[in-house]
Amino acid sequence: MTDNTPSAADIPAAGPDEQRELADVPAVEVIGTLAVHLMSAAAVKLGLAENGEADLDLDEARKLITALAGLITAAAPEIGSQHAAPLRDGLRTLQLAFREASTYPDEPGQGPGEKFTGPVFARS
């Protein structure tokens, strides 16, 4: 079995122009962009995208949602509630979708990212 995980040597280094461009981007924008990418990838792995259940992979979705929860939890004090609140809403939606997609849902507090967010329950 081969490992297709990219190594640091496989990732192209940013050139001087790219470094200058990144220097002009506010941290809140970088964090928000990363969060949106994680949300999109998790939605695909939850079967919520165009290919539906053909892309369903709950193990991969769990990893992405947990990473998203960690990012949002760690970044929230730095980016402020006006930026963190919509990210938290998206995270919660993904956590609930994960619970619905699971044949055997996790116990409250044991779902993806819940070690960072606390238990997630559907609103009544």
C-alpha positions in Angstrom: 0.0 0.0 0.0 1.5 3.4 -1.0 1.1 6.6 1.0 -0.1 9.4 -1.3 0.2 12.0 1.4 2.1 15.0 0.0 5.4 15.8 1.8 6.8 19.3 2.4 9.0 18.8 -0.7 5.9 18.3 -2.8 4.4 21.7 -1.9 5.7 24.4 -4.1 7.4 27.3 -2.3 5.7 30.7 -2.6 7.6 33.0 -4.9 8.4 36.6 -4.1 5.2 37.9 -5.7 3.1 35.4 -3.9 4.7 36.3 -0.6 4.1 40.0 -1.1 0.4 39.3 -1.9 0.0 37.2 1.2 1.6 40.0 3.3 -1.3 42.2 2.2 -4.0 39.8 3.3 -5.4 40.4 6.8 -5.2 37.4 9.1 -9.0 37.3 9.5 -9.4 36.8 5.7 -6.9 34.0 5.7 -8.6 32.3 8.6 -12.0 32.8 7.0 -10.9 31.4 3.7 -9.4 28.3 5.3 -12.6 27.7 7.3 -14.7 27.9 4.2 -12.4 25.4 2.4 -12.7 23.0 5.4 -16.5 23.5 5.4 -16.8 22.8 1.7 -14.6 19.7 1.9 -16.6 18.4 4.9 -19.9 19.0 3.1 -18.6 17.0 0.1 -17.6 14.2 2.5 -21.0 14.3 4.1 -22.6 13.7 0.7 -24.2 17.2 0.6 -22.5 18.2 -2.7 -23.3 17.5 -6.3 -22.4 13.8 -6.3 -24.4 13.2 -3.1 -23.8 9.9 -1.4 -21.2 8.8 -4.0 -18.8 11.1 -2.0 -20.0 10.1 1.4 -17.0 9.3 3.7 -17.8 9.9 7.4 -14.3 9.1 8.6 -12.9 11.9 6.4 -15.8 14.2 7.3 -15.1 13.7 11.0 -11.5 14.7 10.5 -12.4 17.9 8.6 -15.1 18.9 11.0 -12.8 18.4 14.0 -10.1 20.5 12.3 -12.6 23.2 11.5 -13.9 23.2 15.1 -10.3 23.5 16.4 -9.6 26.4 14.0 -12.7 28.3 14.9 -12.3 27.8 18.6 -8.7 28.9 18.6 -9.3 31.8 16.2 -12.5 33.2 17.7 -10.9 35.4 20.3 -8.5 36.8 17.7 -11.0 37.5 14.9 -13.9 38.7 17.0 -17.5 37.5 17.3 -18.7 39.3 14.1 -16.4 37.0 12.1 -16.6 33.9 14.3 -20.4 33.7 14.7 -21.1 32.8 11.0 -18.3 30.3 11.1 -19.7 28.7 14.2 -23.1 28.5 12.6 -21.6 26.7 9.6 -19.7 24.3 11.9 -22.8 23.5 13.9 -24.7 22.8 10.7 -22.0 20.3 9.6 -22.0 18.7 13.0 -25.7 18.1 12.8 -25.5 16.8 9.3 -22.8 14.4 10.4 -25.1 13.2 13.2 -28.0 12.7 10.7 -25.7 10.9 8.2 -24.4 8.5 10.8 -26.0 5.0 11.1 -25.0 5.0 14.8 -24.8 8.6 15.9 -22.1 9.5 18.5 -23.1 10.2 22.1 -23.6 13.9 22.8 -20.1 15.4 23.3 -18.4 12.7 21.3 -19.2 13.8 17.7 -16.7 15.5 15.4 -15.3 18.7 16.9 -17.5 18.5 20.0 -14.4 18.3 22.2 -13.9 21.9 21.2 -17.5 23.1 20.9 -19.3 21.0 23.5 -22.3 18.8 22.7 -24.4 19.8 19.7 -28.1 19.2 19.7 -30.8 19.9 17.1 -32.9 22.9 17.9 -36.5 22.0 18.7 
